[in-house]
Amino acid sequence: MKFDVIILAGGLGTRLSSVVKDVPKPMATVGDRPFMDHLLANLPLGNIHKIILAVGHKYEVIEDYYGDAYENVKLEYSIENEPLGTGGGIAKALQLVESETCLILNGDTYFDVNYEELWQVHLESGKLMTLALKYMENPDRYGTVLLEGSEIVKFQEKQVGLPFGIINGGIYWVNKALLEEMPKQKKFSFESEVLENKVTQNKLVGYISQGLFIDIGIPEDYARAQEIFAK
């Protein structure tokens, strides 16, 4: 089965502005190449029908660099002419999806997930959406996720001083039918207006991965990514 992939690459990257200038955050140089290259290279390209890049801020930089294909996989661009929020950006990109299910990734996060296992969890659950999750020590920067078995039952706000927790890794396997269940307004948050809603409807499951997780959203982690990918 071939499936489509959405990569969310429209963020402004304001927290990285001190070290990354003039390019969208996924195009920040990490290990002598754009961060996006690492995300694309880690995908199971042989199983992918097309990749949809949900872009906005300075999207021309991405389009000029990648053009209309990556390693013979078709690229399409879902262009936000104004910021639509994470939810609005996903909804717009989902309109270009042709497969019954699709994979959604954050363009500023590298999470080394076993996509075959993630797909199997999604398939066997029969749920609307499967989230890739990560155990993390001192997850002060992130909200955490509560599970009962594999079912996600609650999203918790950030808690300072929490010794460990399970966080949302920013990778989602979703049924295309999600588009019909999203808010109808143009701009909205995926986290607060979709995930928070669907968890109350018992439509979310989680898959915990032990893979490498790097979020380059702040300068400290951007510097850590440089060290890791230099190797």
Secondary structure, DSSP 8 states (H G I E B T S, - for coil): --EEEEEEE----GGGTTT--SS-GGGSEETTEEHHHHHHHTS-GGGEEEEEEEE-TTHHHHHHHHTTEETTEEEEEEE-SS--HHHHHHHHHHTT--SSEEEEEETTEEE---HHHHHHHHHHH--SEEEEEEEEES-TTS-EEEEETTEEEEEE---TT-SEEEEEEEEEEEEGGGGGGS-SSSS--HIIIIIHHHHHTT-EEEEE--S-EEETTSHHHHHHHHHHHH-
